[in-house]
């Protein structure tokens, strides 16, 4: 069904299409069209995974960025996702970068975005999460947190703590986002010293609770092996629950899209098929060099069941979709889960 709708969506501006598509999904589900978009295979008991103390109904999740403000969690859950990550959320609402800021590279099955952490602020999301968790507590929700654009890096920890405290009772795990290329100087927080201090401060706050939440770090695909070694050391030192590998890339190598068009689009993070191999390389490196010391959520360039299996075979415990979901539709979730069932020994 989605293959019939996609040409219509792709005629729209990419950001407008995003909201049009989800609005259409809401209308369909309210009209009783759940049978059109759901597949019982996504709830097969054999797909269940227990990772960092949480039980996932299947290993295919939705990456942060799609539902920044926790507005569509119930609808996305009905599509079959095993978990849904909201955000990136910041303490104060912010508009993000000027439009247009989301672009399709159709020849590459890719997107370039420079959204800039556009969101309604953490408190608005919390009010929605209260209702969702009261009604459907079984949905596993991750909270991806960041800092406001106007907050200098030396004060960033305060922003992360505000989001952490506000979301604590309403999400199942946290993701610290210091790897988006679209907030000025944010990636500087990936350096060893500031990152260790940030994560340790969050973990200290986490340990003040009787039942601490899993704390994960989302990293960029553009890190060197030496920097990945630092990440492994930091993850062990601060006792992170896991790593999400990877965010979008600033690289523009090996694209099929005309270079002139890419240059006209300008800055932003690239996601989709061109990121697939590098993301898998990072997963494999972290898994092997750390001796599987922590779980990894694999994300980047998953457009088919084969892509998903590559991530899992490289060492990912779970996977997330974003650009592949936009290009391939909700059927991709059940296709991946079916392939996992068929290949599981």
C-alpha positions, 0 to 999 in steps of 0.5 A: 500500500505504501508503495502506491502512496509514496509518489504522492508524498514525494511530490511534496516538500520533504518536511510537509510530506512528513506531517501529511503522511502521519496525519493520513495515518492517524485518519486511517487508524481512526477510521478502523484501518488498523488491519491495513497497516498492522502485521501480527508477525511483529508480535511473535514471541520468538522476536522478543528481546531483553536488552539492558533490562527491558523486554522488547516485543521485537528488535525493530525500533523507530529512531529519534527525529521522527516523533520529536514531540511524542505526538504519534506514539500510539499510531507508530506502535500500531505499525509494529515498532518494538520501541519508539524513541522520541526527541531530540528534546531540549529544555526550552521550545525552539524553532530549529533552523530556517526552512527548507531544512529537509531534502531528499536525495532520491537517487541515493535513497537518502535524506539531508536534514539540518532541522536543528533540534526543532521541538516544543520543549520537554514539558509539552512532551511530558504532558503527552507522555503522562497520558500515553503511559497511563493508557499504554504502559507496555510501549517502550519509549526512549527519551533522546535529550539535547541542549538548546542552541542558545546554551553554551557548551560549558553550560550544556550539562544543565540542559541535559539534567533538566530534560533527564529530570522532567522525563525520568518517570515517563520514558524507559531509557535515555539517549544522550545526543551530542552527535547531531551536526545541526546544532553549532559546536554540539559535536565538541561535546563528544571529546573525551573530557567533556563527554565523560563529565556530562555522562558521569553527572547524568549517571550520578543523578540517575543513581539517586533514583531507586530504579535507575534508567538505562542511559545510552549515548548516540555517536556520530559515524564520522569518529575515527577509530581512536575516538571510538576507542575513547567512546569504549573507555568512556562507556565502561567508565561511566557504566553506560547501558549501551551505545546507539551507532550511528547518527547522521554523517557530514560526509558527502562521499560516493553519492549518485546525486549530482554534486551541484545539487548536493552543494546547493542543499548545503550543510546538514546530516546525511542519512539513508543508504549511503550511511549503511556501510559506515554505520555497520563498520562502527557497530562491528568495531565497537562490538569487537574492540569492547568484547561486547561489553555493552549492547549496541542499537544499530541505525543507519541505512537500513532499507531492507531485511538484508541491511537489518541482518547485517547490523545484527550480525555485526553486533547490534542487539537492536536496530532502528529505522528512520530514512528507510522507514520514509522510503520503504514504508511500514511494511519494512518492519514486518519484512525485517521481523519475518526475515529474523524469524526465518534466519534465527537458529 
